Amino acid sequence: MKLFFYYGKDWKAFASAIVNYTEKYEDTANLATINTNANFVLEYSANKEELAKALAWSKKLVEKESDNADYKKTYEALKEKL
């Protein structure tokens, strides 16, 4: 992934890049990747705007697959962090 090359292990900056990339380019039909990105933002970002975007992605995942426990877990954790 090119983003990792540019940001290395600066996880805060990388989380910001993930948000921008996901918002502009990520395939929203790839639910597992969207959830991975949301979890990354959850873990490494304290920025309320970034967390709110990840929460919105997560909410859509739960709406699409309401039986998926991983998606629900991410959604609830993001709500708590905000």
N, C-alpha and C positions, 0 to 999 in steps of 0.2 A: 504494500500500500504506500503510495507516494506521500500521503499525509504524515505517516510515521517518520519517513526520511527527513522531512522538513522540521518536525517538532521533537524528534528524538524522545527522550523520557521526560519532557516538560509536560506532564499529564494535564495540568490546568489549561495550557495553551492548546494541547491536543484535543481536549474536550470541547473547547470553543470551535476548533476547526471541524470536529465531528458534527457539531450542531449546524454550522454553516453548510457543510457538505450534504448532510442529510436533508436539510431544508431545500437545497437547490437541485441536488442530483440523484439522491438515493431512490432506488426503485421501491415505492411504497407497497408494492405487492409482495415484496420479500419481507415477510413479517418477522422472521427470525433475526434478520440483520437489523431491522428497525429496533427490535427489542434489545439486541446487543448494544446498539448505539445509545439507547435510552439508559441502559444499565451503566454504561461507561460515563455518561454525563452525571448520573446519580452518584457514582463513586468519586468522581474527580472534580466536579464543579460545585462551587458555592454561589455562582451567579444566578440570581433569581430568574432572570430572563431566559437563560439557557435551561434551567430546570423547568420552567413553565412550558417551553417548547417540547422538552422531552416528555413532560406530563401529557401534553396534547397528543403526541405520537402514541404514548402508552394507552391513553384512553381509547384511541381508534383501534388499537390491537385488541383490547378487551371487548370492544363492541363487535369486532369481526370474529373473534374466537373466545367467547365467554367461558368456555370450559378449560381454557389453557391456564394452568396454575402459575406457570412462570410469568406470563403476561400480567396476571392479577397481582402477583407479588411485586413486580416492578412498579406497577401503577400505584399500589398502596404505599410503597416506600417513597416514591416521588411525592405523593400527597403529603406524607408525614414530613419530608424534608422542607417542603415549601411552607 
